[in-house]
Amino acid sequence: MDNDLLLMKELTETAGPPGFEVRIHNLMRGQIERHTAHVISDNLGSIVGRMGEQGPKILLAGHMDEVAFMVSHITKDGFLRMQPLGGWWGHVVLAQRVKVLSRKGDLTGVTGSKAPHVLSIQERKNVLDIDTMFVDIGASSREEAEAFGVEVGDPIVPVCPFEVLPNPRLLLGKAWDNRAGCYVALKVMERLRQEDHPNTVYAGATVQEEVGLRGAQTLANTIAPDIAFALDVGVAGDTPGMNQKEGHSRLGAGPLLGFYDTSMIPHLNLRDLVIETARKHRIPYQIDLMPGGGTDAGKIHTANRGVPTMVVSVAARYIHSHVSIVHRDDLEHSIRLLVELIKILDHSMVERIKGLERHVGTVKAQGSIMEREPSYV
């Protein structure tokens, strides 16, 4: 593996449940310190590195947490009940390997439920509730499970090794939501070491996004950025059964530019600048409307007097499960786009973006991006 793939492997395989991000936080800190000595963290654990000493403050933030579980009860027979941390769909939870992060070390377990052989026909047709499932760690009693080190409140994380698929541009791993954003933030920092930029960049990742965008709020209050980019993943629509209404994005067709989600509509001038910059540098992009979710941008853009914010994501298959797939080209194009944007976000440009009139990157109605399929350039 090359160094970038090794970084992806380390990022995706490291545990980081919401509220228990210490391992991935420490990994992010170590990587950030490779690029800058100026590291800033809020009191919840969100972390960024600062590059530059003057000019507008530009925030780039992925989120380091992943969907996971917490031990909610230990049965008398030694099985563990689970409290979801983040959004899970029952169909993807069963018969999967997990790790319980106990005080005595990591314990391997498997998720289980009643066997389908004893379910009624109607029960088989329904998605099983997660509160009927359990984790089997091989304990024969509550006392034995506790002797292993398990306590109520311990986090439980999925297990999935990172792997490059036969098409080497497709990358399989745990927690691409949202170690993809963490990777992009780190690589932008690396590229900026070779570039002049007229601003102060804060790049890194937040905590507890999957349980309410909490770290985004505290980090935005800590940094008080002038412009922000939330780096995340979006739902790929290129698998069987998906229709145009449900999703039209596809792997390898460029970063997803968020035009709408339940938490934010992007600032118009910033949105237009991002589009124009992508076109100017012939960077492919796709337009993303997500009526069923939100990102850290939802909290960042309402901080203080308001922060013009844009979501730059990569399409991912099978998010909020034990495994997901992204395209390496989408990661690279996201990095290129963000670097080009940072190079032009000087004081004058930021003030123009903040203005009420549509000064920057006006997109004409005739033949506009809203009237075409997503641009794949």
ZIHU-V57828 format. One record per backbone hydrogen bond with DSSP energy under -1.0 kcal/mol. NH is the residue of the N-H (numbers start at 0). CO is the residue of the C=O. If there is no record, write none. Layout:
[[NH:CO] [NH:CO]]
This chain:
[[5:1] [6:2] [7:3] [8:4] [9:5] [10:6] [11:7] [12:8] [13:9] [19:16] [24:20] [25:21] [26:22] [27:23] [28:24] [29:25] [30:26] [31:27] [32:28] [33:30] [34:31] [35:31] [39:47] [41:45] [46:204] [47:39] [48:202] [49:37] [50:200] [57:199] [58:226] [59:201] [60:228] [61:203] [63:205] [65:15] [67:84] [68:155] [69:82] [70:153] [71:80] [74:78] [77:74] [79:134] [80:72] [82:69] [84:67] [91:88] [92:89] [94:110] [97:108] [98:156] [99:106] [100:154] [101:99] [101:104] [102:148] [104:101] [106:99] [108:97] [109:135] [110:95] [111:133] [117:114] [118:115] [123:119] [131:128] [132:129] [133:111] [134:79] [135:109] [141:75] [144:140] [145:141] [146:142] [147:143] [149:144] [152:70] [153:150] [155:68] [156:98] [158:96] [162:171] [164:169] [169:166] [170:325] [171:162] [172:323] [178:174] [179:175] [181:177] [182:178] [183:179] [184:180] [185:181] [186:182] [187:183] [188:184] [189:185] [190:186] [191:187] [193:190] [194:191] [199:55] [200:50] [201:57] [202:48] [203:59] [204:46] [205:61] [211:208] [212:208] [213:207] [214:206] [216:212] [217:213] [218:214] [219:215] [220:216] [221:217] [222:218] [223:219] [225:56] [226:56] [227:307] [228:58] [229:309] [230:60] [231:311] [233:313] [235:315] [236:248] [241:238] [246:242] [252:249] [255:312] [256:285] [257:310] [258:287] [259:287] [260:263] [261:292] [270:266] [271:267] [272:268] [273:269] [274:270] [275:271] [276:272] [277:273] [278:274] [279:275] [280:276] [281:278] [282:277] [284:374] [285:254] [287:256] [289:259] [297:294] [298:295] [299:295] [300:296] [302:299] [305:302] [306:300] [309:227] [311:229] [312:255] [313:231] [315:233] [316:324] [323:172] [324:316] [325:170] [327:168] [330:326] [331:327] [332:328] [333:329] [334:330] [335:331] [336:332] [337:333] [338:334] [339:335] [340:336] [341:337] [342:338] [343:340] [345:343] [349:345] [350:346] [351:347] [352:348] [353:349] [358:356] [367:364] [370:367]]
